[in-house]
Amino acid sequence: MKKKAQSFIEYALLLAVISMAFMAMYTYVERSAKANLKLMENKVNAEPELRFKIW
């Protein structure tokens, strides 16, 4: 019985560590996604450049 409880605790700790890693990673993934969306939005809404050649 003691071995079974120890195994359960180990799995619970492993699950907790993996969950914390995903929560920490979520912040960076969300920030990156928002930055990429903002970059695309700026490209779509950008005014076209007018280039004149004087030759």
Summary of the structure (lengths in Angstrom):
residues: 55
radius of gyration: 25.3
end to end distance: 89.7
largest distance: 89.7
contacts: 85
relative contact order: 0.06
helix: 80%
strand: 0%
